[in-house]
Amino acid sequence: MSRKAAFIHSTELEKYPYPPDCPFNTSRAGQVHRILHTMGLLFGPGISEVAPEPADRISLKKFHTARYLQALKNASNGKFDIEALYMGIGSSDCPVFKGMYEYSALACGASLKGAELILSGAADVAFNPSGGLHHAFPEKAGGFCYMNDVGLACLHLAEAGKKVLYIDIDVHFADGVAYFFYDRKDVMTISFHESPRTLFPGTGFEHEIGEGEGKGYCINVPLPIGTYDSIYMETFRKITLPLISNFNPDVIVFELGADTLAGDPLAHLHLTNNTYVDVINILLGFKKPILMTGGGGYNIENTVRAWALAWTIIAGLDDGHRMDLGMGGIMLQSTDWQGGFRDRELAVSSHQQQTVKPAIEAVIKSIKENVFPLHGL
Ligand SMILES: [Zn+2]
């Protein structure tokens, strides 16, 4: 079936690399673009490539404080002080580098562009692989993120009167987005992530469910080390199908970090990109517009391949036979490549099953007891 699908990227986004010792690699979006372009997957009926504009100060101030934006701008130009450090700028995971303001503003502009394309009806689905900077707070940088493009996109859509579902499957808790909308019921946030007991940012427990009007509209699904495809999908279905059907959003903002994949150097889950296909197909099943973004992903080859695969699914281009043709030489450095963009299936040990299952069952039970009743479920 054909959908109007927009791929949002510009080579401008490749001009501002993070420092070489920082794991966050801004070349991933450009690599995804090149592969898709080479394979003819950015052409065809309904498919468009769209270049973003940087988000302006007025837009950015809807999420971030003026003081913080000024500190970021100064740091980007080489001026930074202790006050900036208090705001996380210049910390070990948010280094200062030339062009950091420009890069972040453009990544935000790309997600805002996606939101606009959806609002105008120009796109049913849009993908900004440079987005997903979900750890940025109004006045604090965190986890390689300086400006929160996904938070801004949700806000923009909500201001247009839309009921927004934000769903995040990056391996890290979407703290910057979840806490921004913590007391609101017009933006539901659902975050699947590795348990805060073993991974940054140390928050995102299942009992953090929102407050005030937003109580029950923040859903956190922390997962134990070693979580594998089949149990992930079983959990995903049990949590999301009733909640999303009941919430009935107008639009979905979907953060697709690829650091949940097995072999990611910063995290400990054991998924393959086949799960990403299943997740996307479930979301498409709700027949709502979807703004999809990138996010984390520190095994660069696996991340690029997962996002290329995600594009083919969301844009309705998935055709296994065609994928296998014409792939030669493009992704051969990738460890788990088995042809096409898909990962091979991974074996699950009995130890993994025995440790993962009870931990996940406890999380599901908690959500069913504490969140579902708030929605009459
Ligand atoms: Zn992450």
Residues whose N, C-alpha, C, O or C-beta is under 5 A from the ligand:
A	BS01	ZN	D170 V171 H172 G257 D259 G296
